[in-house]
């Protein structure tokens, strides 16, 4: 536990007190070492993005939400459905056709009810696999951090991380950094859609909506 706690503290730059230490213990007790490592790195990447984008939110709460985002990822589909029943989660037909999003729905509920993550940050967990129309900053940050955290080994993730960090580190204007982030987020959704199409998989409408919103915002209609 101390290793995970200290890693999270070092990565995100804040102290884990007794009131939040149980979150670290809860995840260490339930997640595999590989998933726990991923979760720590997503929190670290979320902290980096928070600092670069000048977000008017609670930094520590966002990092904890990022750390918790995959808390139900390794459960079976039957266990996921039991959580849906327990927390009155109404899965849409589209959710059921895209089983990869279900852990985001249940994870948001567990984060809120078992780990005390505020509801507004749980919204970022809820959308971290599918996106949605008009995403707020915590939602954008968690989606990107999950894609670009440093343990990702696929070439596309590593290339996207390098591009993101290089551009954000060079740009001094917060407004320009936000535009850069939206541009890269749009590219992530495009890559995700291409991958799903190449595998003949169902595409969740929320992902299409997320991409369409970014296109409209950028003026590339």
N, C-alpha and C positions, 0 to 999 in steps of 0.2 A: 504493500500500500504506500509506504513512504516513497518508493521509487516513482510510482505514478503521480503521487501528490507533488513531489518536488519537480518532476518533469513538467507538470501542468503549471506550477508556479513559475518556473524558469521560462517556459515558453510564452506565457501570457503576461508575466510581470505583475502578479498580484498574489497576496497571501491567502491560502485556503484555511479558513478558520473552522472551528468546531461546527458552526451552523451549516457549512457546506462540505465538510470532510466526508460525511456519509455518502455523498454523491460519488466521490472517488472510490470509496470502498464498495458501494453497490455495483458499480460498473466493473471493478476488478474482480468481484465475485461471480459475475455473470457473463462477461465477454471473454473470448479467447484472447491470448496475448497479441495476435495479429490484429484483431479488431480493436483492442484497447490502444494499441500503438497508432493505428489509423485515426482513432478518435482524438488522441492527444495532438496529432499533427494537424487535424482539421481545426482544433481550437487554436493552435499556434498560428495557422494561416488566417483564421478569422481575426485574431488580434492584429496581425500585420495589416490586413485590409481595413480594419476599423481605424487604425492610426493614419493610414494614407488617405482615407476618404472623409475624415472630419465628421463622423456621424454623431448626431445628437441623441445618443442612446446610452444605456448603461454598459460600459465596456466589459466589466466582469460578468454580468448576466449573459451577455451575448456569447462570451467565451465558454461559459458553462453550458449554454444551450448547444453550442457547437460540439462540446465534449460529449454531451448526452445524445446527440442526434441519432446514433445507430443503436440505441439501448435495446431495441427489440429485433435487430437485424438478424440475429442468429436463431431466433425462434422458428419453430415449424409453422406451416400455414394453419394447422389446427390450433396451435397455441395463439397465433395472431387473431384468429377468429374468436377465440375465447376472450381475448382482451377487448375485441370489438363489442362483444356482448356485455362484458363487465362495465365498460365505460360508455355504452350507448353510442358507439361509433357507427354511423350509417354509411357503409361503403356503397358507392355508386356502381352501376353496371360497368362503367369505364374503369373504375378502380379494380374490379374483379377481373377485367380483361387484361389489366396491367399489374400482375401480382407484385412486381417490383416496387410499387408505390405503397403497398399495404403497411410495410414496416415504418414508413414515414407517418402514416395516419396513427398507428398504434403508438409509435415512439413519442409523438406529440402529447398523447393522452397520458402516457406513463411519466413523461417529463414533468407535466403539470401536476398530476395527482400523487406521484410517488417521490419525485425529486424537488417539487416546489418551484419549478421554473415558471416565471410569469407567463401569462397567456399570450402576450404579444410576441414573446420570443419563441413560444411553442409554435406560433404560426410559421416561423422560419423552418422548424423541424418538419412541420406538416407538408411543406412544399419543396423540401430539399431534393427530392427525386424527380418531380414532375414540373416544377415551376408553376406559374399562374399568370394571368393577366394583371398588369400593373403591380409588379413586385415592389415591396418596400426595401429599404437598405438592409435590414437584418436578413431578409429572405434572399436577396441577391448575394450577400456576403457568404451565407452558409452554402448556397448552391455552388458558388465559385470555389470556396475553400475545400469543399468535398471533392472537387474536380482537380484542384491544383496542389493539394498538400504533398509534401516532399517525399512520401514513401510510395507514391504512385509510380509504377514502372513502365506503363505503356508510353510509347513515343509521343503520342498526341497529347497526353497529359503533361509530360515533361516539357514539350515544346510550348504548350499554352502557359505553363507556369513561368518559363523563362521569358516569354514575351510579355506577360503581365507584369512581372517584377521589374524587368528592364524599363518598361515604359513608365510605370508608376514611380520608380526611383529617380528617373531623370526629370519628370515633370514636377514643377513647384506649385502650380495652380491646382487648388482642390477641385474647382469646377472642371478643369481639364482632366484631372484624374478620374472624376466621376464619369465623364464622357468616354474615356478610355475603357473603364470598367464595363460600361454598358455595351460598348463595341465588342469587347472580348466575350461578354456573356452571350451576346447574340451569336457569335461564332460557335460558342459551346452548344447552344441549342441546335444550331444548324448541323454540327457534327453528330450530335445525339440523334437527330432525326434521320440523317443519312445512314447511321449505323443500324437503326431500327428497320429502316426500309430495306437495307441490304440483307437483313436476316428475316424479312417477311414477318416482322412482329407488329402487334397492335400498337398504335401510337395514341397515347393519352391526349385528349383534347386540351388539357391544361398546358401541355408542352407546346402545342401549336399556338395556343393563345398567348403564351409567354413570349414566344418568338415574334408573333405578329405585332404585339404591343411595342416591342423594342424597334421593330422595323418602322412602325408609324412614328414613334418618338424621334427616330433618327432622320426622318424625312425621306427615307428610301421606300416609298410606297409603290 
